[in-house]
């Protein structure tokens, strides 16, 4: 399993959650304003996470605060 696969899986999970929230909002299945506010906060947070992961994938290999973000295969041929 590599980092790119993990990132893409997280993005897929975020999209699925956003779709479920959207369905509740569109179908007017909200319990109350508290639930609405919670959903809006969640959508905002998910969007931020999605944006950050997308930017990491676009940048590819570069240095960050902890070391190096690597993409691609780690197979070594002798």
Jmol script that loads the backbone (N, CA, C; Angstrom):
load data "model"
ATOM      1  N   UNK A   1       0.860  -1.175   0.000  1.00  0.00           N
ATOM      2  CA  UNK A   1       0.000   0.000   0.000  1.00  0.00           C
ATOM      3  C   UNK A   1       0.903   1.233   0.000  1.00  0.00           C
ATOM      4  N   UNK A   2       0.610   2.176  -0.880  1.00  0.00           N
ATOM      5  CA  UNK A   2       1.429   3.371  -0.903  1.00  0.00           C
ATOM      6  C   UNK A   2       0.620   4.603  -0.501  1.00  0.00           C
ATOM      7  N   UNK A   3       1.322   5.710  -0.325  1.00  0.00           N
ATOM      8  CA  UNK A   3       0.682   6.938   0.133  1.00  0.00           C
ATOM      9  C   UNK A   3      -0.355   7.482  -0.825  1.00  0.00           C
ATOM     10  N   UNK A   4      -0.114   7.323  -2.128  1.00  0.00           N
ATOM     11  CA  UNK A   4      -1.065   7.820  -3.119  1.00  0.00           C
ATOM     12  C   UNK A   4      -2.382   7.065  -2.989  1.00  0.00           C
ATOM     13  N   UNK A   5      -2.308   5.753  -2.819  1.00  0.00           N
ATOM     14  CA  UNK A   5      -3.522   4.939  -2.665  1.00  0.00           C
ATOM     15  C   UNK A   5      -4.297   5.394  -1.427  1.00  0.00           C
ATOM     16  N   UNK A   6      -3.583   5.607  -0.339  1.00  0.00           N
ATOM     17  CA  UNK A   6      -4.231   6.043   0.905  1.00  0.00           C
ATOM     18  C   UNK A   6      -4.924   7.388   0.696  1.00  0.00           C
ATOM     19  N   UNK A   7      -4.238   8.325   0.058  1.00  0.00           N
ATOM     20  CA  UNK A   7      -4.830   9.639  -0.198  1.00  0.00           C
ATOM     21  C   UNK A   7      -6.085   9.526  -1.049  1.00  0.00           C
ATOM     22  N   UNK A   8      -6.021   8.733  -2.100  1.00  0.00           N
ATOM     23  CA  UNK A   8      -7.183   8.579  -2.979  1.00  0.00           C
ATOM     24  C   UNK A   8      -8.339   7.907  -2.244  1.00  0.00           C
ATOM     25  N   UNK A   9      -8.045   6.977  -1.361  1.00  0.00           N
ATOM     26  CA  UNK A   9      -9.085   6.307  -0.576  1.00  0.00           C
ATOM     27  C   UNK A   9      -9.738   7.295   0.391  1.00  0.00           C
ATOM     28  N   UNK A  10      -8.944   8.144   1.007  1.00  0.00           N
ATOM     29  CA  UNK A  10      -9.490   9.162   1.910  1.00  0.00           C
ATOM     30  C   UNK A  10     -10.377  10.127   1.132  1.00  0.00           C
ATOM     31  N   UNK A  11      -9.924  10.561  -0.046  1.00  0.00           N
ATOM     32  CA  UNK A  11     -10.733  11.455  -0.874  1.00  0.00           C
ATOM     33  C   UNK A  11     -12.060  10.810  -1.262  1.00  0.00           C
ATOM     34  N   UNK A  12     -12.031   9.518  -1.557  1.00  0.00           N
ATOM     35  CA  UNK A  12     -13.262   8.799  -1.903  1.00  0.00           C
ATOM     36  C   UNK A  12     -14.219   8.758  -0.701  1.00  0.00           C
ATOM     37  N   UNK A  13     -13.682   8.504   0.472  1.00  0.00           N
ATOM     38  CA  UNK A  13     -14.488   8.451   1.691  1.00  0.00           C
ATOM     39  C   UNK A  13     -15.100   9.827   1.989  1.00  0.00           C
ATOM     40  N   UNK A  14     -14.314  10.882   1.789  1.00  0.00           N
ATOM     41  CA  UNK A  14     -14.821  12.242   1.996  1.00  0.00           C
ATOM     42  C   UNK A  14     -15.967  12.522   1.032  1.00  0.00           C
ATOM     43  N   UNK A  15     -15.791  12.167  -0.232  1.00  0.00           N
ATOM     44  CA  UNK A  15     -16.834  12.395  -1.238  1.00  0.00           C
ATOM     45  C   UNK A  15     -18.119  11.655  -0.877  1.00  0.00           C
ATOM     46  N   UNK A  16     -17.986  10.409  -0.415  1.00  0.00           N
ATOM     47  CA  UNK A  16     -19.162   9.628  -0.021  1.00  0.00           C
ATOM     48  C   UNK A  16     -19.891  10.302   1.143  1.00  0.00           C
ATOM     49  N   UNK A  17     -19.152  10.811   2.120  1.00  0.00           N
ATOM     50  CA  UNK A  17     -19.768  11.488   3.272  1.00  0.00           C
ATOM     51  C   UNK A  17     -20.454  12.776   2.832  1.00  0.00           C
ATOM     52  N   UNK A  18     -19.795  13.542   1.964  1.00  0.00           N
ATOM     53  CA  UNK A  18     -20.410  14.765   1.458  1.00  0.00           C
ATOM     54  C   UNK A  18     -21.704  14.451   0.698  1.00  0.00           C
ATOM     55  N   UNK A  19     -21.692  13.369  -0.069  1.00  0.00           N
ATOM     56  CA  UNK A  19     -22.901  12.969  -0.807  1.00  0.00           C
ATOM     57  C   UNK A  19     -24.046  12.606   0.140  1.00  0.00           C
ATOM     58  N   UNK A  20     -23.724  11.908   1.243  1.00  0.00           N
ATOM     59  CA  UNK A  20     -24.767  11.554   2.221  1.00  0.00           C
ATOM     60  C   UNK A  20     -25.349  12.798   2.879  1.00  0.00           C
ATOM     61  N   UNK A  21     -24.491  13.732   3.237  1.00  0.00           N
ATOM     62  CA  UNK A  21     -24.967  14.977   3.845  1.00  0.00           C
ATOM     63  C   UNK A  21     -25.820  15.745   2.840  1.00  0.00           C
ATOM     64  N   UNK A  22     -25.350  15.826   1.618  1.00  0.00           N
ATOM     65  CA  UNK A  22     -26.094  16.536   0.571  1.00  0.00           C
ATOM     66  C   UNK A  22     -27.484  15.930   0.396  1.00  0.00           C
ATOM     67  N   UNK A  23     -27.579  14.613   0.418  1.00  0.00           N
ATOM     68  CA  UNK A  23     -28.872  13.948   0.266  1.00  0.00           C
ATOM     69  C   UNK A  23     -29.828  14.335   1.399  1.00  0.00           C
ATOM     70  N   UNK A  24     -29.323  14.396   2.610  1.00  0.00           N
ATOM     71  CA  UNK A  24     -30.160  14.791   3.751  1.00  0.00           C
ATOM     72  C   UNK A  24     -30.643  16.227   3.566  1.00  0.00           C
ATOM     73  N   UNK A  25     -29.750  17.111   3.135  1.00  0.00           N
ATOM     74  CA  UNK A  25     -30.126  18.516   2.952  1.00  0.00           C
ATOM     75  C   UNK A  25     -31.139  18.681   1.818  1.00  0.00           C
ATOM     76  N   UNK A  26     -30.909  18.017   0.700  1.00  0.00           N
ATOM     77  CA  UNK A  26     -31.793  18.147  -0.467  1.00  0.00           C
ATOM     78  C   UNK A  26     -33.176  17.559  -0.193  1.00  0.00           C
ATOM     79  N   UNK A  27     -33.215  16.463   0.531  1.00  0.00           N
ATOM     80  CA  UNK A  27     -34.483  15.792   0.820  1.00  0.00           C
ATOM     81  C   UNK A  27     -35.185  16.350   2.061  1.00  0.00           C
ATOM     82  N   UNK A  28     -34.639  17.431   2.619  1.00  0.00           N
ATOM     83  CA  UNK A  28     -35.230  18.093   3.779  1.00  0.00           C
ATOM     84  C   UNK A  28     -35.482  17.115   4.935  1.00  0.00           C
ATOM     85  N   UNK A  29     -34.463  16.322   5.227  1.00  0.00           N
ATOM     86  CA  UNK A  29     -34.570  15.323   6.296  1.00  0.00           C
ATOM     87  C   UNK A  29     -33.855  15.773   7.569  1.00  0.00           C
ATOM     88  N   UNK A  30     -33.676  17.054   7.714  1.00  0.00           N
ATOM     89  CA  UNK A  30     -33.002  17.585   8.893  1.00  0.00           C
ATOM     90  C   UNK A  30     -33.898  17.494  10.121  1.00  0.00           C
ATOM     91  N   UNK A  31     -33.311  17.150  11.236  1.00  0.00           N
ATOM     92  CA  UNK A  31     -34.062  17.075  12.485  1.00  0.00           C
ATOM     93  C   UNK A  31     -34.312  18.478  13.044  1.00  0.00           C
ATOM     94  N   UNK A  32     -33.285  19.332  12.967  1.00  0.00           N
ATOM     95  CA  UNK A  32     -33.389  20.679  13.526  1.00  0.00           C
ATOM     96  C   UNK A  32     -32.212  21.519  13.048  1.00  0.00           C
ATOM     97  N   UNK A  33     -32.165  22.765  13.491  1.00  0.00           N
ATOM     98  CA  UNK A  33     -31.088  23.675  13.102  1.00  0.00           C
ATOM     99  C   UNK A  33     -29.741  23.250  13.667  1.00  0.00           C
ATOM    100  N   UNK A  34     -29.746  22.572  14.784  1.00  0.00           N
ATOM    101  CA  UNK A  34     -28.492  22.081  15.356  1.00  0.00           C
ATOM    102  C   UNK A  34     -27.848  21.091  14.389  1.00  0.00           C
ATOM    103  N   UNK A  35     -28.643  20.189  13.850  1.00  0.00           N
ATOM    104  CA  UNK A  35     -28.129  19.217  12.883  1.00  0.00           C
ATOM    105  C   UNK A  35     -27.650  19.932  11.613  1.00  0.00           C
ATOM    106  N   UNK A  36     -28.393  20.938  11.167  1.00  0.00           N
ATOM    107  CA  UNK A  36     -27.999  21.705   9.989  1.00  0.00           C
ATOM    108  C   UNK A  36     -26.633  22.355  10.207  1.00  0.00           C
ATOM    109  N   UNK A  37     -26.461  23.006  11.339  1.00  0.00           N
ATOM    110  CA  UNK A  37     -25.186  23.658  11.647  1.00  0.00           C
ATOM    111  C   UNK A  37     -24.053  22.639  11.726  1.00  0.00           C
ATOM    112  N   UNK A  38     -24.322  21.490  12.318  1.00  0.00           N
ATOM    113  CA  UNK A  38     -23.308  20.438  12.409  1.00  0.00           C
ATOM    114  C   UNK A  38     -22.905  19.962  11.019  1.00  0.00           C
ATOM    115  N   UNK A  39     -23.888  19.746  10.152  1.00  0.00           N
ATOM    116  CA  UNK A  39     -23.602  19.321   8.779  1.00  0.00           C
ATOM    117  C   UNK A  39     -22.792  20.379   8.027  1.00  0.00           C
ATOM    118  N   UNK A  40     -23.162  21.637   8.186  1.00  0.00           N
ATOM    119  CA  UNK A  40     -22.437  22.700   7.487  1.00  0.00           C
ATOM    120  C   UNK A  40     -20.990  22.779   7.976  1.00  0.00           C
ATOM    121  N   UNK A  41     -20.786  22.610   9.271  1.00  0.00           N
ATOM    122  CA  UNK A  41     -19.428  22.575   9.809  1.00  0.00           C
ATOM    123  C   UNK A  41     -18.643  21.392   9.283  1.00  0.00           C
ATOM    124  N   UNK A  42     -19.311  20.252   9.195  1.00  0.00           N
ATOM    125  CA  UNK A  42     -18.651  19.048   8.688  1.00  0.00           C
ATOM    126  C   UNK A  42     -18.273  19.210   7.219  1.00  0.00           C
ATOM    127  N   UNK A  43     -19.181  19.780   6.425  1.00  0.00           N
ATOM    128  CA  UNK A  43     -18.886  19.995   5.013  1.00  0.00           C
ATOM    129  C   UNK A  43     -17.695  20.937   4.853  1.00  0.00           C
ATOM    130  N   UNK A  44     -17.630  21.973   5.668  1.00  0.00           N
ATOM    131  CA  UNK A  44     -16.506  22.910   5.630  1.00  0.00           C
ATOM    132  C   UNK A  44     -15.197  22.197   5.962  1.00  0.00           C
ATOM    133  N   UNK A  45     -15.208  21.401   7.014  1.00  0.00           N
ATOM    134  CA  UNK A  45     -14.010  20.670   7.426  1.00  0.00           C
ATOM    135  C   UNK A  45     -13.585  19.660   6.364  1.00  0.00           C
ATOM    136  N   UNK A  46     -14.543  18.910   5.836  1.00  0.00           N
ATOM    137  CA  UNK A  46     -14.228  17.922   4.806  1.00  0.00           C
ATOM    138  C   UNK A  46     -13.648  18.591   3.565  1.00  0.00           C
ATOM    139  N   UNK A  47     -14.194  19.751   3.212  1.00  0.00           N
ATOM    140  CA  UNK A  47     -13.677  20.483   2.056  1.00  0.00           C
ATOM    141  C   UNK A  47     -12.234  20.920   2.262  1.00  0.00           C
ATOM    142  N   UNK A  48     -11.913  21.368   3.459  1.00  0.00           N
ATOM    143  CA  UNK A  48     -10.543  21.783   3.774  1.00  0.00           C
ATOM    144  C   UNK A  48      -9.578  20.610   3.698  1.00  0.00           C
ATOM    145  N   UNK A  49      -9.983  19.485   4.256  1.00  0.00           N
ATOM    146  CA  UNK A  49      -9.148  18.283   4.225  1.00  0.00           C
ATOM    147  C   UNK A  49      -8.945  17.814   2.792  1.00  0.00           C
ATOM    148  N   UNK A  50     -10.022  17.795   2.024  1.00  0.00           N
ATOM    149  CA  UNK A  50      -9.965  17.377   0.627  1.00  0.00           C
ATOM    150  C   UNK A  50      -9.009  18.273  -0.164  1.00  0.00           C
ATOM    151  N   UNK A  51      -9.101  19.568   0.047  1.00  0.00           N
ATOM    152  CA  UNK A  51      -8.231  20.522  -0.643  1.00  0.00           C
ATOM    153  C   UNK A  51      -6.769  20.275  -0.294  1.00  0.00           C
ATOM    154  N   UNK A  52      -6.488  20.065   0.975  1.00  0.00           N
ATOM    155  CA  UNK A  52      -5.105  19.840   1.415  1.00  0.00           C
ATOM    156  C   UNK A  52      -4.537  18.553   0.798  1.00  0.00           C
ATOM    157  N   UNK A  53      -5.312  17.479   0.810  1.00  0.00           N
ATOM    158  CA  UNK A  53      -4.855  16.214   0.232  1.00  0.00           C
ATOM    159  C   UNK A  53      -4.642  16.365  -1.270  1.00  0.00           C
ATOM    160  N   UNK A  54      -5.546  17.049  -1.947  1.00  0.00           N
ATOM    161  CA  UNK A  54      -5.412  17.267  -3.390  1.00  0.00           C
ATOM    162  C   UNK A  54      -4.139  18.048  -3.708  1.00  0.00           C
ATOM    163  N   UNK A  55      -3.839  19.054  -2.908  1.00  0.00           N
ATOM    164  CA  UNK A  55      -2.615  19.829  -3.116  1.00  0.00           C
ATOM    165  C   UNK A  55      -1.371  18.985  -2.888  1.00  0.00           C
ATOM    166  N   UNK A  56      -1.396  18.121  -1.897  1.00  0.00           N
ATOM    167  CA  UNK A  56      -0.264  17.221  -1.649  1.00  0.00           C
ATOM    168  C   UNK A  56      -0.053  16.303  -2.847  1.00  0.00           C
ATOM    169  N   UNK A  57      -1.132  15.755  -3.374  1.00  0.00           N
ATOM    170  CA  UNK A  57      -1.020  14.876  -4.536  1.00  0.00           C
ATOM    171  C   UNK A  57      -0.506  15.623  -5.764  1.00  0.00           C
ATOM    172  N   UNK A  58      -0.905  16.864  -5.933  1.00  0.00           N
ATOM    173  CA  UNK A  58      -0.445  17.661  -7.067  1.00  0.00           C
ATOM    174  C   UNK A  58       1.036  17.999  -6.956  1.00  0.00           C
ATOM    175  N   UNK A  59       1.499  18.278  -5.761  1.00  0.00           N
ATOM    176  CA  UNK A  59       2.902  18.653  -5.562  1.00  0.00           C
ATOM    177  C   UNK A  59       3.836  17.485  -5.768  1.00  0.00           C
ATOM    178  N   UNK A  60       3.373  16.282  -5.428  1.00  0.00           N
ATOM    179  CA  UNK A  60       4.233  15.113  -5.571  1.00  0.00           C
ATOM    180  C   UNK A  60       5.292  15.076  -4.501  1.00  0.00           C
ATOM    181  N   UNK A  61       6.524  14.899  -4.906  1.00  0.00           N
ATOM    182  CA  UNK A  61       7.630  14.765  -3.960  1.00  0.00           C
ATOM    183  C   UNK A  61       8.228  16.134  -3.669  1.00  0.00           C
ATOM    184  N   UNK A  62       8.148  16.570  -2.448  1.00  0.00           N
ATOM    185  CA  UNK A  62       8.803  17.792  -1.996  1.00  0.00           C
ATOM    186  C   UNK A  62       8.960  17.728  -0.490  1.00  0.00           C
ATOM    187  N   UNK A  63       9.741  18.613   0.027  1.00  0.00           N
ATOM    188  CA  UNK A  63      10.008  18.607   1.467  1.00  0.00           C
ATOM    189  C   UNK A  63       8.868  19.259   2.247  1.00  0.00           C
ATOM    190  N   UNK A  64       8.585  18.700   3.404  1.00  0.00           N
ATOM    191  CA  UNK A  64       7.635  19.303   4.321  1.00  0.00           C
ATOM    192  C   UNK A  64       8.329  19.470   5.669  1.00  0.00           C
ATOM    193  N   UNK A  65       7.593  19.793   6.709  1.00  0.00           N
ATOM    194  CA  UNK A  65       8.189  20.015   8.028  1.00  0.00           C
ATOM    195  C   UNK A  65       8.792  18.761   8.638  1.00  0.00           C
ATOM    196  N   UNK A  66       8.283  17.598   8.258  1.00  0.00           N
ATOM    197  CA  UNK A  66       8.718  16.350   8.878  1.00  0.00           C
ATOM    198  C   UNK A  66       9.768  15.603   8.058  1.00  0.00           C
ATOM    199  N   UNK A  67       9.934  15.925   6.816  1.00  0.00           N
ATOM    200  CA  UNK A  67      10.857  15.171   5.975  1.00  0.00           C
ATOM    201  C   UNK A  67      10.449  15.310   4.528  1.00  0.00           C
ATOM    202  N   UNK A  68      10.362  14.196   3.850  1.00  0.00           N
ATOM    203  CA  UNK A  68      10.046  14.220   2.436  1.00  0.00           C
ATOM    204  C   UNK A  68       8.755  13.460   2.175  1.00  0.00           C
ATOM    205  N   UNK A  69       7.903  14.028   1.357  1.00  0.00           N
ATOM    206  CA  UNK A  69       6.694  13.338   0.911  1.00  0.00           C
ATOM    207  C   UNK A  69       7.077  12.616  -0.374  1.00  0.00           C
ATOM    208  N   UNK A  70       6.935  11.317  -0.381  1.00  0.00           N
ATOM    209  CA  UNK A  70       7.319  10.529  -1.547  1.00  0.00           C
ATOM    210  C   UNK A  70       6.104   9.943  -2.225  1.00  0.00           C
ATOM    211  N   UNK A  71       6.163   9.910  -3.539  1.00  0.00           N
ATOM    212  CA  UNK A  71       5.124   9.239  -4.296  1.00  0.00           C
ATOM    213  C   UNK A  71       5.795   8.257  -5.229  1.00  0.00           C
ATOM    214  N   UNK A  72       5.049   7.294  -5.679  1.00  0.00           N
ATOM    215  CA  UNK A  72       5.586   6.331  -6.628  1.00  0.00           C
ATOM    216  C   UNK A  72       5.987   5.040  -5.956  1.00  0.00           C
ATOM    217  N   UNK A  73       6.710   4.245  -6.699  1.00  0.00           N
ATOM    218  CA  UNK A  73       7.108   2.914  -6.240  1.00  0.00           C
ATOM    219  C   UNK A  73       8.378   2.984  -5.416  1.00  0.00           C
ATOM    220  N   UNK A  74       8.452   2.141  -4.420  1.00  0.00           N
ATOM    221  CA  UNK A  74       9.637   2.068  -3.576  1.00  0.00           C
ATOM    222  C   UNK A  74      10.456   0.819  -3.866  1.00  0.00           C
ATOM    223  N   UNK A  75      10.160   0.132  -4.951  1.00  0.00           N
ATOM    224  CA  UNK A  75      10.880  -1.085  -5.317  1.00  0.00           C
ATOM    225  C   UNK A  75      12.315  -0.712  -5.703  1.00  0.00           C
ATOM    226  N   UNK A  76      13.248  -1.482  -5.178  1.00  0.00           N
ATOM    227  CA  UNK A  76      14.643  -1.269  -5.525  1.00  0.00           C
ATOM    228  C   UNK A  76      15.128  -2.479  -6.307  1.00  0.00           C
ATOM    229  N   UNK A  77      15.760  -2.222  -7.422  1.00  0.00           N
ATOM    230  CA  UNK A  77      16.308  -3.310  -8.245  1.00  0.00           C
ATOM    231  C   UNK A  77      17.799  -3.381  -8.020  1.00  0.00           C
ATOM    232  N   UNK A  78      18.275  -4.576  -7.699  1.00  0.00           N
ATOM    233  CA  UNK A  78      19.700  -4.752  -7.408  1.00  0.00           C
ATOM    234  C   UNK A  78      20.481  -5.031  -8.647  1.00  0.00           C
TER     235      UNK A  78
END
end "model"
wireframe off; spacefill off
backbone 0.3
color backbone group
